[in-house]
């Protein structure tokens, strides 16, 4: 008993130390000077316009659910860096072309950057609950902390920072539940539903986290499922009960967030009605947007708009010289990098590029391949499973990865490299789990050698991050310096002459 207590205290100290370290490093990679550059890039033109509509009480509809844009608006509302500027024209457009002189991005970028920073510690605890090894969890957290593509995009007034945070929270809660080895209560399924709901209410692609419910149920009822024929009716009864609880959790987020969205849209600017029905327009005219009786009329119109919007998005055309989109099958190798903005500076050019950290993305690709090989080998060659729990976890995240990518391959509209961020996170976890599964015994017997190798791996990640950081933080590069970073033609990095 004394030995267990001492181990627990020692483990707690390690966890606290690594958590502080990860928060410190990720603060500098994700949050410091998040309002730089002081210029708009990529989809900020759209999302800042939406955020200002919330602040000014203007009705609008958009392709994504409201939560991510509500956070962008909330950051602007609480910090108020532009309270003395005239921003009323933002509500008259869905795409802001001209920003007033002196406009600060400190408010609109605050929550996306904050969530991206906090995601680092969430990611660390996911790895810890999956492995109970704080040392390995800290080292592999570098996959998130030092990835240039995740950093540059998450620091903008866009949706991915908050979206990945809630997805990671869902995974963290799931990881915590299966780490306890105890019966999972209905309240736990309810909270999982709430986290899934938060993920979905930023972007619809967050629905991939619903698979966590299926995996949780499979783990919870693993003993009964071994002999499911004898108890099939009871298993189905329990499944539908848990499903209802999860749906209640999702609904507890879904309806209030949409209600907030509708309640803030009290007026129509410049006759922009977004094809709202006459009934919806009459609700606004009568000041009834906060009336719960009108909720489903407004919800129906918004969902209809979202569906029609996606039909109008162009398809991928790789023959276009300025095409920024790319095919999902080539996302794992970082194709295609996107030039978010550039400007000529003394002695060079400043670039803001969606560019991967190649060391991270290529080892993550190795994790994907190894996970699939391991699973296929088990079911084809009947290999012995060394660690059933870890193997189950590998199956879960591999299935989520494949499911997400299969959905992306079926989407006809143009998609971009940042749409790979969700499966990229899955691939980080897959790499971590495969390493634990394959090298677990070796790690116990040859700790010094293994951790020596991992420290070298960590240093390689940091060096690569630093090498590509000028493209992440808008620092000037000469043409020669830029071309030194073009390792592969398929990235399509292009220097500005």
N, C-alpha and C positions, 0 to 999 in steps of 0.2 A: 504493500500500500504506500509506503514511504517513497519507494522508487517511482511509482506512477505519479505521485504528487509532485516530486521533484522534476520529473519529465514534463509534466503539464506546465509548471511554472517556467521552466526553461523555454518550452515551446511558445508560451505567451510572450516572453521577452523577445524572442526572435521575431514573432509576428508583429509586435509593436514597433520594433526597430525597422523591419523591412517596410511596413506600412508607411512609416514616416519618410523613409528613404524614397519610396516610390512616389509619394505625394510631392516631395521636394523636387525630384527630377521632372516629373510630369508638369509641375507648376511652371518650370522654365521652358519646357518644350511646347506646352499647349496654351498657357495663360498669359505669360509675360508679354506685354505690348500687343495684346490681342487686337487692339484697335488700329494696328498698323498692317497694311498701308492705309493712309487716310483717303482711300479711293474705293469705289465700288468694284466688285468683281463677280463674275458668273451670275448666279441666280439671285444675288442680293437685290438687284433692281426690282424683282417681283416681290420678294418676301418683305422688304422694307415698306413697299407700297401697301401690302396687306396689313402689316403691323400698324402703320399710321391710320389706316381705316378703323382699326379697333380703338385707337386712342381718340379719334375724332367722332366715333359713333356712326360710322358709315357702313351701310350694308354692302356685302360683297360675297361672291362665291369663288371657290378655288378648287383645283384638282386634288389637293391633299386635305386630309382631316385637319381640324383647327389647332390642336395642342401645340405643335411646334411654332406656329406663327403667333399664338397667344404668348408664348414665352419670349419671343423676339420683341413683341409689343410691351410686355411687362418690364423687360430690361430698359427699354427706352422710357417707360413711364416712371420707374423708380429713380433712375440716374438723371434723367432730364438734361442731357448735355446740349440739346438744341432748342431749349425753351424760348430763346430770344430770336430764333430764326423763323422765317416764313415757310412752313411746310404744308400749307393747306392744299397746294396743287397735287400733292402725293395721293390724295383721295380721289382725284379725277382721272387717274390712270392705273393700269395694272402693271406698267413697266416704266420705272422712273428713268428718264434720260438725263435730266439735269438736276444736280444737287446744289443747293445754295452754298455760296462761299463760306468756308469755315465749318461745314457740316461735320460732326463728330460721329464715329461709328462705335463709340464706347458703350452706348446703351443697347443698340440693336444686336451687337455681337456678344453682349455680356453673358447671357444664359447659354447659348451654344458653346462658347469657349469654356464656361464654368462646368457644364455637364461633361464636356470632353475631358477636362482635367480630372474631374471626380471619377470618370469611367476607369481611369488607371487603377485606382484602389479597388474598385468593384471587380475589375478583371483579376487582380491579385488574389482576392478572396475566393473568386470562382476556382482558380487553380488550386488554392489551398484546400477548399472543401472537397475537391475531386481527388486530391492526393494526400492531404494531411502532412505535406512536406513543405515547410515555409521557405527553405533554401531554394529548392527547385522552382517554387512558385514565384519567388522574387526574380530569379534569373530570367524565366520565361515571360515575365511581365514586360520585359524590355521589348518584346514583339509589338506591344501596343504603344509603349511610352515613346519609342524612337522611330515610329513609322512616319515618313515624311508625307505620304499621301493622306493618311488619316489626320495628321496635324494641320496641314494647309487648308483642307476643306472644312474641318471642324471649327476653325477659328473665324469663319465667315458667318454672316447673318443668314444662315441656311438651316436646314432641318436635320442634317445628319448628326450633329453634335448631341442634340437631345434624343434623337431616335436611337442611336447606338447605346446611349445611357440607359434607357428604359428596357431595351433588349437585353443588355448585360444584367440589369437588375432582375429580370425574369429568370435568366440563366443562373444567377447567383442564388436566388431563392430556391430554385429547383435543385441546385447542387447541395445547398444546405439541407434540404429535406431528405435527399437520398443518402446523405452522409451520416444521419443519425441512427440508422438501422432500427427504427421503431415504427409502429403503425402510424400511418398518416391520417390525421383527422380532417373532417370536412372543412374546418376553418382554414386549413392550409391550402386546400383546393380553391377556396374562395379568394385568398390572397394571391395565389398564382393567377387566377382569372383577372384580378385587378391589375397586376403587372403586365399581363398580356394585353389587356385593354389599353393601358398607357402606351404600349408599343404601337398598337394599331392606330391610336388616335394622333400619332405624329405622321406616320406614313402607312399606307395599307400593307406594304411589304412586311410590316411588323407582325402580320398574321402568321408568319412562319413559327413564331414562338408558341402558337397553339399546340404544336407537336409535342411540346414539353409536357402538356397534360397527358397525352397518350403514353409517353415514356414513364411518367410518374405513376400512372395507374398500373402499367405493366410491372414496374418495380414493386409497387405496393402489394400487388396480388400475385407476385411471382410464384409463390407456393401453390396457390390454387390453379394457376394457369398451367402448371406442369401436368395436371390431370384434369383438364378443363371439361372433358366429356361428362364426368360424374357430377359436375356442379355448374353446368353451363347457364342455367336459368338464373341462379344466384349471382353469377359473375356479370351477366347482362344487366340484372337489376342494379347491382352496385355501380356498374359503369355508367348507366344513365343517370343515377342519382348524383354521382360525382360530376358528370357532364353538366347537369342542371346547375350545380353549385358554381362551376367555373363560368358558365354563361351569366349567372347572376353577378359574379365578380366583374366580368367584362362590361355588363350593362351598367354597373355602378359607376363606371368611368365614362362609358360611351354617351349616355343620355345627359349627364350634367355638363360635359364639355361642349356638346352641341348646343345645349341650352344657353351657356355663356356666350357662345359664338352668335346665336340668334339675338340674344338680349342686347348685345353691343351694337348691332346694326339697326340703329333707330331712324336713319334717314338715307335717302338715295342721292348720290352726287352725280351731277352732269348727266342725268337720265340713264346712268349705267345700271340696268336692272338685271343683267346676266340671264336674260330669258326667263325671269321669274314669272310665275303664273299671276293672273289678275287677282286671285285670292291672296297671294303673298304680298303683292303691291298694296292691296287694300289693308292688310294687316299693319304694314308699315305706316300708311297714311293715318290709320286710326290709333297709332301708338300701342299696338298690341303685341309687339315682338317678345315681351316678357311674360305674356299670358300662356301658361302651360297648355291651354286648350288649343292654341294655334301651333303647337310644337311640330306635330307630324306633317302639317301642310308645308312648313318651311324645310323640314328634314327631307321630304320627298323631292322638293325642287332642288335642293343642294345635291342630293345623291344623283339625280337625273343629270345635273350639270356636270358632275364629276365623270359620269359615264360617257357623255357626249364629248367632253373635252379630249379625252384620250383617243377618240376616233379621229380627231383632227391633227394629232401629232404626226409629223412626217416619219417615214420609214428610214432605216439605215441605208446610206448610199456611200459606200467606200470609194466610189469614183469621184466624188466631190472633193476638190482640193482643200476646202476648208471644213471638211466633215470632222467633228469632234467625237462623234459616237464610235463605238466599236462593238465587235461581236462577242457575246458572253464567253465563248470557248477560249478566247485569247486573253481574257481578263487576268487569269492567274499569273501570267508573266508580265503584267503591267501595261498591256496594250489597250487603249492608246492614251498616252500622256496628253494633258490638255493645258494649253497656255491660257491661264485665266486673265492675265493682264501683263503689260510690259511698258516700260518707258525708258528712254535714253537718259543716261546719267553721265556725269563727268568720268571719263575713262572707261565706260562700259554701258551695259544695259541692265536694268533691274527687271527680273522675271518673277512672276508668281505662277508656278507650274504645279499641276496635279501630277506629281511624280512619285513613284513608289521608292521605298528603300529596297534595292534589289536583293540584298542579303536576306532580309526578312521575307520578302515575297517568294523567293526561290526555295528557302528552307520550308516555308509554309506549304508550297507546292509538293515538296518531298513528303511532308506530313500527310497530305491528301492521298498521294500515291501509296504510301506505306499503310495507311489505314485501310484502303480498299484491298490491297494485296493481303493484308492480315485477315480481313473478314472473308474474302474469297477462299483463301487457303484453308480456313477453318471449315467452311461448308463443303468444299470440294474434296480436300485431302484429309478431312476429319482430324486436324491437328488438335492436340490437347490444349485446353484453355488454362493458362497459368494463373490468371487472376480474373475471375468471373465478373467482378464488379467493374474493373477497369475496362474489360472487353465490352461489357454492356454499354458503358459510357462512350466508347469508341463507336459502337454501332449507332447510338443515338445521334451524335454530332455528324457522323458520316451521312446518315439518312437525312438530316436537316440540310446539310451541304448539297447533296444530290437533289433533294426536293426543290430547294431554292433555285439552283441552276437550271433544272428542268423547266420550271415555270418561266424563268428569264428567256430560255430558248424558244418558248412558245409565244412570246410577246412580239408583235409585229412592229411596234413603234421603235424609234431610235432610242438606244440606251447608252449610258456612259460608264466610264470606269468606276466612278464612285458608287454605282449600283452594286458593285462587287464588295462593298465594305462589310455587309452582313455575313456572307459566306467567308470572307477573309477572316473575320473574327472566329468563325467556326473552325477554319483551317488552323488558326493559332492553337486552339484548344485541342484539335485532333493531333497536331504535332506534339504537344505536351503529353497527351495521354499515351500516344504510341511510344514516346521515349520512356515514360514510366513503365509501360508494359514490357518493352523489349529489354531495357537496360536496368530494370529495377533490381534484379539479383546482382548484376555486376556492380551497381552503385553501392550496394551493401558491403560487398567484398573489397572493392577498389575505390573507395570514396575519393582519395587524393587524386588519382588519375582522372576519374570522371569529372570531378569539379574543376580540375585544371583545364580539361577540354572545354567545359561549359564557360569558364571565365574567358577563354580565348574567343569562343563563340559570341559572348556578350561584348567583348571589345570590338570584334568585327562589325557588329550591329551598330555600335556607337560611332565608329570611324566612318562607316557608310552613311549614317545619318548626318554626320558633320559635313561630309563631302558634298551631299546634296542639299544641305541647309540653305545655301543662297537662293535656291529655287523655291524654298519653303517660306523664307522670311523676307523676300523682296530685296535681296542684297545685290549690288552691281557685279556683273561678270563681264570680262572681255570675251570676244568671240572664241579665242583659243581656250579660255577657261571653260566656257560653255561646252565646246565640242569635246573636251576631255570627259564630260559627263554623259556623252552619248555612247553608251555601251552597246546598244542594239538598235538597229534601224527600225524595228517594229514599234519601238516607243514613239517614233515620229517627233522627236525633239528637234526643233529648228531654231537656229540662232537668228537674231535680228541684226542685219548688217547696217 
